[in-house]
Amino acid sequence: MQAGPPTAPVPPPRPARRDTGPWPVVAAAVTGVWAVLVAVPGQLAGWVVDQLVLVAGLDRAVAVWPVVALVTVLLVGAPTLALALIPRSPAIRATGRAWLAGTLVLGALTLLRALPPVHHEAYLAALAATAVVVAVVLDRLTHRRASAAPARHGAAAPGDAPAGSAPAPGSAAASGDAPAGGSAPAPGGPGDGVARAGGRSGRFGPVTLLAVAAGLASLLPWVWVGALGGALETLLAGLAAAALGALAGVLLGPAFWAVFAVGTPPRPARLVLVGGLVAGVTLALLGAGAGQSGAQLPALLLLPPLGFVLGALEAAARHAGRPAGRGPVRWLVGLALVGPLAFTDPEEVTVLLATTRDVPFWVAVATGVAFAVAVLLAVGYGVLLARSRARAPRRGLAGLTAAALLAAVVVVYAVPGQPGLHGERLLVVLREQADLTGIPAGAPGRAGRDARAAEVYRRLVATAERTQGDLRRELGRLRLHPTPYYLVNAIETDGGPAVRAWLAGRPEVARVLVSQRLRPLPAAAPPARGTVPAPTGPTWNVSLIGADRVWSELGVTGAGVVVGSSDSGVDGRHPALAAGFRGGDDSWYDPWEHRRTPADRGGHGTHTVGSAVGRNGIGVAPGASWVGCVNLDRNLGSPARYLDCLQFMLAPFPPGGDPLTDGRPQRAPDVLTNSWGCPPVEGCDPGALRPATAALAAAGILVVAAAGNTGPYCGSIADPPAPYPDVLTVGAVDRARRLTRFSSRGPAAGGAAKPDVVAPGAGVPSAYPGGGYATLDGTSMATPQVAGVVALMWSANPALVGDLDRTRRILADTATPAGSPADAPCGGARNLVGAGLVDAYAAVRAARAADLG
């Protein structure tokens, strides 16, 4: 008895129509090359523009990626559309359709990069959702075309496929590894093992398992060198990778491979070489849109070789008597994309970290190894699976291979990798900040400064303890690991977008900032080392501002004054710096690695401290002492790390001490040198550190800060703390007293004139880790020299210690003219060079003569 209605006889398929001559093939080849030549440079150009804007300190160019998307779609879409419509060859038209769909997908996904990189979770969620929507739309169009094809062409298969091609999408053979109708080839025939295993296993037949194995092999380099972000970020990255894998399954589904499966059985070489090449270009287009700016670059190189792997898997499946279906494509592409999406923070793929063996270096290593793995897989699978007489692997062997590679991924992640979650944290700034008005000036000099610092510390801590209690308890109950701060009344905590939204809605919260946290590296970058020999006398910059005359003629070297440095660290054993370290258990703090003794991997902090207090002719105030704190790790910081160090400068505490209870404001340094800024990429907004510098000023501690190196743009003094009115902001000049091109310009926010003064900042020699020296450029180099001048002034007249207004006035009144552009842009010379070039000799003489009565 029949189980259903009788089946109508299927007419034999019409012979495939083919073009004569080589021109359609040439057109397809040229179009493929053109698509790659447009997509790859376009993605590189967009990333480079992002990096240039970041380095220049300009506002993020949101329009960059929409422009890249539009240009790519127009330049690539037109020839691929022509290829999809004009030629009569089914294979070439299918090629055009695949590339046209890939181009449109690239355009849609590229638009998502308009989302700010700091909101990575939102981007990943949008990427996953967009990929799913596009996949559903393309899938329905494919099914509609497949159902309409018989009506238009009689019995021709979808895509004008020749005899022996795959069934239409949606049929039994297209849905998994099972053969059409549930039947298998005759026992003993070619591919018998695959067919029988596939019939027993359903979706996870040997071909799908081999695709899983290939995807896990591509993932291995990333679990070795990369690190995961937060829990939600990792989950969304996995969902985005899976969605992109599903989208690849639609682009490279059975209808795509059918036109390359010519002959009975199909010729493997055509599937692997021709089909794989077309699939590789399609995957390049998909990879170009797979990830935020920077994360898509590895996918551009990694995915194309996998097209040949898919061709080999398709050949193996058809050798067994049925197409592979979409499963292998989904698994292979999805697993391959987990690496760049989940194990890399796109904000860390930046030129800011490219000077050392940091994230960009390791991303390049992982990409190169993954590319080599993909090429080896393409060759290996092609040789082992696509030979017409080779016996296809059985499901057991394929499953064992996939299981072994899964175990390898787990072991590599847990042992040489960086296990755990390393997501960003949140800085919750409370509405109520401490009231620091009415603090008595006290006695002149250090005694009065110490009394003010103690009162400021008391008020700040009292405000934090009174206002943070409920929120800290609730965050602790949720196991979000809150860390309280008092210099700015704030709490740093774990949490993603949901926690951020919840916190932002609480009445006691003013705003919530993202506090960036760098992901760990597989190996520490080699420490910086100085290679320049020691100077034989005062360096040119020290002589230019007259500091050497202060030593020789006035007998003042900065003795009795303490300079505090917040930077990458300090090489405490450097011969020019070792004797100047104040010592004790409260003169050094490293919130990153908790090292107990001064050290510096990057070199920047050693150089700046050397310019302030270094001996052997490099420092402006060689008799002053220094204390240090590490607020930069691998050249990046965060609002919380900057606060860690600024709090330590207000009230130093011993190792392991609690800043809120163990601070010693009487041990605070006198003047702070800060050659750093906190841009939005690190999580700061314009007011993030404003209460901190106001509190330090109220305590009588002078904050000297670099203007930044984002010139020659007007208004480029923007990153905290440089724009703040209570900060002494320093620009840079060269040997000829001319403003350097890189020195940031004012006006600051609200029209305030900045910088306040300038100092030498081009080609400045100073100490560098390892006992050597180095010559560097930047307002970072100019800033510590001004801090050194203040140390000389206060050493010459200790009654000036803590008198910030009079100190600033003397510096401005004694400054000498500095060269600036003739047309004086940016609102005039005050926004270029401030009061002018600091004159240490004149300032110290004026400080000595100051009547403080």
N, C-alpha and C positions, 0 to 999 in steps of 0.2 A: 504494500500500500504506500502511495506517495505521502510524504510528510507535508507537502504544501502544493500550491498550484503548479501546474506544469511550467517548465522553463522554456522560453522561446529560444530557438536556435540562434547562435551568435554568428553573424556574417563574418567571413574572413576579413582581416584588416586590409585597408588599401596600402599599397606600397608607399613608403615615405617619399615625399617630394624633396628633391635635392637640387641645389644650384649647381650649375656647371662652371668650372673654372675656379681658380684659387682666390678670387677677390673677396668673397664673403669671409673666408677664413682670415685673410689679411686684415680686413676691416675689424673682425672680432679681436684679433691680436693687438692691433693698434688701439682699439677702444679699451682693452684691459690694461695695457701699459699706461694709457692716458688717465684712466681712473685712479691707478695707484700713484701716478706722478702728481695728480691734483690733491688727492686725499691726504697722503703722507706729509708733503710739505705744508699743506694747509693746517694740519694738526700741530706740526712743529712750530709754525709761525704763530699760531694762537697761543701756544704755551710760552714762547719767547716773549711775546707782547705782555703776557701776564707777569712774567719775571721782570721785564724792564720796568713796568709800572710799579711793581713791588719795590725794586731796588731804588727807583727814583722817588719813592714816597708819595706818589700821586694817588688820587682816588681810583679805585678799581674801575677799569674800562668794561662796563657791563655789556656794551654793544659788540665787543670783539667776537664772541662766539656766535651770536646770531648772524653776523656778517660772514664769518667762516662757513656757517651752515648754508647760507643763501648762495654764496659763490660756488661752493662745492656742488650743490644740487644743480645749479644752472650749468656749470662747466661739464659735469659728468652726466647729469640727467639727460641732456639733449642727445649725445651720441649713443647712450645705452638705450634710449627710447627708440631711436632709429634702428638700432640693431634688433630690438624686440619686435619691430613691425615690418621692416622692409624685406629682409632675406627670406627665401622660401625654405631654407634648410631648417628642419625642426631643432637640431642641436644649436645652431647659431641663434635662433629666436629664443630658445630656452635660456641660452647664455645671456642675451640681452635682458630678458625678463628678470633673471636672478640679479644681475648687476644694477638694473634700474630699481628693483625693490631694495637692494642693499644701499643704494645711494639715498633713497627716500628715508630709509631707516636711520642712516647716518645723520641726515639733516634734522630729523626729529629728536634724536638723542643728543645731538650737539647743542640744541637750544637749551637743554636743561642746565648747561654750565653757567647760565645767567644767575643761578642760585649761588650765594656766597660760599666759598670753600669752608668757612668756619662752621657752616651748618651742614656737615657731611651726612648726618643721618637723614635729613630732609632730602638731600640730593639722592641718596641711595634708594629711599622710598619712592621718589619720583621716577628714578631710573627703572626700578622693578615694575611699577605700575604702567609706565609708558611702554615698556617692552611687552608686557602682557596684552595691553590693548592693541598694539600694532600686530602682535602675533595672531590675535583673534581675528582682526580685520583681514589680514593677508590670508589666513586659513579659510575664511568664508569666501573670499574672492577666488581662491584656488578651487574650492569645492564647487562654486557656481560655474567656473570655467570648465571644470571636469564634467559636470552634468550637462552643460550646454554643448560640449564638443560632439557627442554622437548625433545630436539633432542637426548640427551644421554639416558634419562630414560623414554621415552614415555611421560606419562602425569603427572609425579611426579612434585610436586611444588618445587620452588627454595629451596635449602637447604635440600632436601629430607623431606619436611615438611609433617606431617600426615594430615589426613582429618580434616577439620575444621580450618586449619591454615590460615595465612594471605595471600592475593594475592601477586604477585610479585611486587617489587618496580617499580613504574611508572604507575601502574594501578590506577583506580579511588579511590579505597579504601585506597591505600597506600599514596595518596597525601595530605590528610587532614582528617578532621573529618567526611566528608560525606561518607555514606555507598557505597559499590560497586554498580555501575549501577545507583546510585541515589535513590535506593529504601530504604525502612525502614522496620523494623520488623512489624509484625501485631500489630495494636493498642491493648494495654492491655497486651502485652507480656512483658517479662523481659527487663528492660532497655528502655521501650518505650519512657520515657521522654528524655533520652539522644539522642536516634536515631532521634526523631522528631526535637529536638532542633538543633542537628548537621546538619540535612538536611536543615534547614532554614538558619543556620548561616555560612555555608561554613567552612573556616579554623578556625575561632575562635568559635569552639564549646565548650561545657562545659569542656571537658577534657583538651583542650588547655588553657582555662581560669584558670582552677585549677592548671595547671603547672605554669602559670604566677604568680598566687597567691603564690605558694610554692617558686618560685624564689625570689619574693619580700620579703617574710618572711625571707629567707636566707640572703638577702641584708640588712635587718634592723640593725643588730649589727654593720655593717661597716659604715653606714651613721651616727650612733651615735658616735662611737669612732674615726673614720678616718677623713681624710681631702683630698680634691682633689688637684691635682697638677695644672700645667698650662692648658690653654685652649686646646692647641694642644695635650698635654699629656693626658688629660681627654678624648678627642675625640678618640685618638688612642687606649686608654685602652678600651673604649666601643666597638670600631671596633674589637679589638683583642678578647674580650669576646664573641661578636656575632659570629666571625669566629670559635672560639673554640666550641661554641654551635652548629654551623652548622656541624662541624666535628664530634661532639658527635652524632648528628642526623644520620650521615652516619654509624658510628660504631654501633649504637643501633637502626637501622632502622627496618622497618616491617619484613624483612627477618630474623633478629636476634630474634625477639619475636615470630615469627611463630613457631619455633621448640619447644617452651615451652608452646604453646597454644594447649594442648592436650584435646580432648573431645569436645562435642557439648552440651551445651556451654563449653568453656575451664575451666579447674579447676583453680580458682583464687589463691589457695595456691601455686600451681606450678609456676605460673607467678610471684607472689610476692616474694616467698622465693627463689626458684631456679633461675628464671630469674633475680630477683633483686640482688642476690648474684653475679652472673656472670657479670651483668651490673656494680655492685659496683667495682669489680676488674678492669674492663675496664676503669671506670672513675678514679680509683686511678692511673692507668698508664697515662691517659690523664692529670690528675691534676699534676702529677710529672713534666710535661713539661710546665705547664701553668704559666709562669712568670719568671722574672729574679731571680738570686740567692737570696733566702730569701722569695720572694713573692710566690713561689710555695709551700712552707711548709704549709700554711693554706689550700691551695687547696687539698693537700694530705689527710687532715683530713676531709675536708668539703664535697668533692664530693662523696666518696663511699656510705654514707647512702642514698644519693639521688637515687642510683640505685634501692632501694626498693620502693621509691616514684614512680619512673617510672614504676616499675612492677605493683604497685597498679593502676596507671593511665591506663596502658595497659589492666589490668583486667577489669576495669570499662568500657573501650571503647569496648572491645570484648564482655562484658556482654550485651552491647547495640547492638551487631550484626556486628561490623566492627572494624578493628585495629585502634589504635590511630594515626598512621603515625609518621612523624618526627617532627612535630610542637611542641608537648609537650617537647620532648628531647631538642630541640634547645632553647626554651624559658627558661626552668628550668636551664639547665647548663649555658647558656649564662648569665642570670641574677645572678646566684650564683657566677660566676667568676668576675663580675663587682666589687665586694667588694675588694678582694685581689689585683686586677689589677689596679683599679682606685683610691682607697682610702688609698693606702699604697705606700710609696716610698721605694723600696727595699734597697736603700743605708742606710736607717735609721733602717732597721731590722738588727742591728749590735750589737756585744758585746760591742762596744764603748759606747752605750747608755743603756746597759742592767743592769748597776749598780743601776739605779733609776727607778721609775715608768714612763718610757719613752715609745717610740714607740714599742720596743719589748714587753713590758708588755701589752700595749693596743692591739697590734696585737694578743697576746695570749688570751686576754679577748674576743676579737671579734671572734676569731676562735673557742674558747670553746663554746660561746653562739650560734654561727652559727651551730656548730656541734650538740648541744642539740636541736636546732630548726629542723635540718635535721632529727634527730632520732625521734623527736615527729611527724614530718610530715610523716615519714615512717610508724610509728605505727598508727597514725590517719587515713591516707589515706588507709592503708591496712585494717583497721577495717571497715571504713565507705564505701569504694568503692569496696572492693574485695569480699565482701560476696555475694554468689550466689543469695540469695533471697532478698538482699537489693534493694531498689528502687534507682536507680542512680540519682544524682542531675540534676536538670534542668539548662538550660543555664542562666536563670535569677539569680539564687542563686550563681552560679559559677562566673558570671560577677560581682555581688555585692561584693563577697568576694575579687576578684582581685582589684576592685575599692577601697575598704576599705583599703587594704594593700598598694596600691599605695599612697593613701592619708596619711597613716601612715608614709611611707618612706619620703614623702615631709615634713611632720610636724616634724619628728625627725631630719631630715637634717637641717631644718631651725631654730629649737628652741634649743634642747640640743646639736645638732651637731655643726660642724665648717663650716658654709656656706662660699661660695666664692672660689676663685682660689688662690692657694699657690704654684705656680711653681717656678722654679729656675730663677735667673736673670743672666745677662751677664756682665762681666767686660771687657770693650773695652779699650785696652792699645794702646795709640797712638805712632806713630813712633818717634815723636820729644819729647825728654825729656829735662828738664831745664839744661842749662850749668852752672855748679857750680864751674868752675875753676876760679882761681885768686881771691878768696875771702880773703881779708886781715886778718891776724891773730889777729891784734888788741892788746890791752893791756892784760897782763896775768890776769888770774882769771875770776870772773863772769862778770865783765864789758866787757871784750873782748868776752867772750862766748855769752853774750846777743846781742852784735853788730853783731856777725857772724850769730846768729840765725835769727835776723831781716832781714839781707841781703839774707839769704837762703830763708826765707819765701817770701820775695818780689819777688825774681826771679822765684820761683816755681809758685806762683799765677799768675804772669805776663805771664809765658809760657802757663799755663792752659787757661787763659782768651783769649789769642791770637789764640790758636790753636783749641779750642773746640767749638767755637761759632757756626759755620755752622752745625756741627754734632748735637750739643745739640738742636738747633732749629728744625732740621729735625726730631729728635727723639721725641721732644715735639709735633710737628705737628701730628705725628703718634700715639700720646698718649701712649708712651712707658715709661713715667716717668723717664727721665734720672736724675742721681745724679752725679755731677762732683766731681773729686778728683784732688788734686794738688801734694801731696807728691810723688805719681806716677801719671804722666799725663794720666788720665784714666777717663772713664765714666761708671757707672753702670746703666743698663737699663733692662727693661723687654724684653722678646723675646725668641722664640724657635729656632729650627734649621734653619728655613728660614731666620729669622732676623740675626742669627749668620753668615750665608753664605753671606748675603748682606753686613754686616758690615766688614767681613774679606776681601771682595773684594774692599773696598774703599782705595784709595791711602794713606790717612793719618793714617790708622789703621795698627799697627804692628801685633797684634794678639787679639783673643777674647777668654776669659776664661769663664768657667761656674762658676758663683758665687752662691754657694749652699745656699738654704734657707730652714730651717726646717719647717715642717708642724706643725700646732698647735695641742695641746693635748686637750682631753676632760676635763682634770683636771690637775692642776700643780702638779708636783712631790713634795712630802714633802721636805721641806728645810733640808739640812744637819745640824747635830748638833754634837758638840764635847762632848765626854763622858769621856775623860781622865782628871784627876784632874790637877790643875796648878802645874808646877814645883816649887820646893822650892829653887832653885838657878840656876846658869847658866846651860843650858842643855849640854849634852856631846859633841854635835857637835860644840857649841860655844867655849867650852874649848879646843877642839881638834885643832882648828885653832888659838887659842890664843887671841880671841876677848875679853875675860874677863880680860886678863892681860892689854889690851889696856885701858880698863876703869879704872882699879884699879891703874896701874903703870904709865900710860901716861896721864890719865885724859881726854881722848878723847872718846866721845860717838856718834859722827856724827852730832852734833848740827850745824845748818846753811846749811845743805845739804838736798836737796829734792830728794826722790826716787819715780819714776813713775812706777806704776804697770798696765799692761794690762793683764787681766785674767778673771776669772769667776765673779769677783766683790770683795768687801771687806765688812766684817761686821763692819761698822763704829762705832757701840756701844760696841764692844768687849773691856773689860777693859784693855787689853794689847795694844790696837790700837787707842782707842778713842782720847787720848791726842796727838797722833802723826799726826793726820789729819791736813793738812795745812789750810784748810778752805777757805772761800771766795766763789765767784760764778763761779770760773773756776778751781776747783780742782777735779771735779767728772763729768764723762760723761757715760751715759748708752744708746748706740744707739739701743739696743734691746727693752727695755721697757720704756725708758725715765724717769726712777726714778730720783728724784732730790737729794736724799741723798744716801750715800754709803750703799749697801746691797749686799748679796751674798747668792744665793740659793744652789750652788754646794759645797762650802767650799774650793775649791782648791786655789782661790785667797786669801782668808783670811789666809790660811796656809803659802803661799809664802810671803805675806807682813809681816806676823809675824816673819818669819825667817830673813827678812831683817832689820826691824826697830822695831819689837815688844819689849815691856817692860816685866818685870817679868822674865828676864833671857832667853827669847826665841830668841831674835833678836840680830844680830851682831852689829847693829848701833842703839841702843835704843833712842838716842837723835836726830836722823834725823826725818824729816817730810816725809809724803807720800801723793801722789795724785793717783787717780785710774780711770780706764776705763774698761768697760765690753766688751771684744771681744769674749768671749766664752758663748754660751747658751746651756745648756744640754750637755756640753763637746764637742761641735762642733762649728766651726767657718766658715768663708768664706773669700776670698781675700778682699772683700769690708769691712767687719767688722774689719779685722786686720788693714786695712788702716784707718778706722774711728778712731781707738785708737792711732795709730802712728801719725796721723795728730794732734790729740788733744795733744799729748805729745810735739810736736814741737811748736805748737802755741795754747795754751788752749783758750777756748772761753766760754762765759756765756750760760746758758740754753736757747735753742731756737736760738742761734746765728748761723751765716753763717760761716763755717770754712774758706771760701775764703776771707771774708771781716772783720770778727770780731776776728780773731786770735790775741793772745797776746804772741809773742815769748819771750818777757822779763820775762814771767811767766813760761817758760818751766822748767820742772824738770831737775836735773843735770845728773842723771843716771837712766836707765830704766832696770827693771827686767822683763824678758819675758820667762815664763815657758810654752811655747806652740810652736807648729810647724804647718805649713800649708801643709799637704800632698795632693797628687793628688785627693783623694776622696773628699776633700773640694773644689777643683777647682784650686789649685795653680800648676804652672809649676816651674821649678827650678829658673827662673829669675823673678818670679812674683813680689817679694818685694825688688828686688835688688836696684832700684832707691830710695826706701824709706830709707833703712839703709844707703845708701851713702849720702843722704841729711842730715840725723840726724848726721852722723859723721862730715860732713862739718860744721854743726852748733855747734859742740863741745859737743854733747850729747852722752854719752857712752851707747851703746846698749849691754846688757848682755843677753845671750840667752842659753836655755837648749840644750844640744847635742841631747837629745832624748833617749828613752828607748827601742831601737830596737837592742841592742847588743844580743849576742856577735859577730854579723856579721861584717866583715870588710867593710868599705865604707858605713856604715849605717847612717852616719851624712849626710842626704840628703834633709830633708824637710826645706824649708825656715823658719826663717832666719839663722839657725845654720851654714850652710856651708859658709856664706859670709865672706870675709876677713876683713871687717870693724866691724864685730861683735865679741865680746868676748864670746867664746863658752865654756860651762862648762860641764864636765863629773862628775861622782859620784864615791865616795869610801865609804867603810864601816868603822866601828870603828877601825879596824886593819890597816887602810890606804890602803887597797887593792881595786883595781878596781872592782866594782860590775859587775855581769854578764850582767845585763840589760843595762848598760851604753853604748850608741852608740859609735862606733869606726870610725876613719878616714881610709884612707884619704878622704877629701872632693873632689868634682868635680874638675878636673884639677890637682889632686895630691897634693892640699894644705894640710898641716898638721893641723889636728883638733883632739880633742878639744885643747883649749889654756891652760886651767888649770882644776883642779878637786877640788871638795869640798865634805863634807859629804852628802850622799844622801840615806842612808839605815837606816830606823828606826828613822827618824828625828821628834821630837816632836815640835809642834807649835800651834798657835791659830786656833780655828775652830768656825764656827758660833754658836751663842747662848751663848757665854761666856765661853765655854769649850775649850778643847784641843784635839788634835788627833796626832797620830804617822803615818807618811806616808813614802813611798819609792819613789825614782825617781830622775832623773836629775833635775826635777822641783823643788825639795827640795834643791838641791845643788846650783842652780843658784842664788836665792836671797841672799844667804850668801856671794857670791862674790860681788854682788851689795852692800851689807852692808860693806864689806871690802873697796870698793872704796869710800863709803860715809865716812868711818873713815879716809881714806887717805886725802880726800879733806877737811874734817873738820880740820885735823891737819895742812894742808898747803893749804889755800884757793887759793893760786896762781896756784895750779895744776888744778883747775876747768876748764874743757874744753880742757886740754892738754891730749888728748887721747893717743898719742904715748908714752909720758913719763910715763903715768899711767900704760899702758900695760907693758912697759919695767920693771918697778919696780915690778909689780906683778909677772912677769916671773922670774926676778932675785932673788927674795926673796922666791920663792916657794920651798917647801921641797920635797924630793923624795916620791913617792907613789908606792905601790906595783902593779906590772903588771905581766901577764903570763911570765914564764921563757923563753919561746921561742920567746917572743916579736913578735907576728904576726902583720899583717896589716901594714907592712913596718917599724916597730920599735915602741919604747915606745912613741914617739911624737904623734903617731896616737891613742894612748891608754889613756895616762894621760897628754898629753901636757907637759908643763913645770913642772908639779907636783902639789902637794897639796898647796893651798893658805895658807900663814902664815900671819895672820892679824897683829900680833905684829911686825914682821920684816918689813912688808910693810909700816906700819905707821911710824916706826922709819926711814925708808929710805925716805919716803915722807917728813918728817920734815927736813931731812938733805939735801933734793934736792936743788941744786943751779939752780934757774930759771933765773938767770941774763943773 
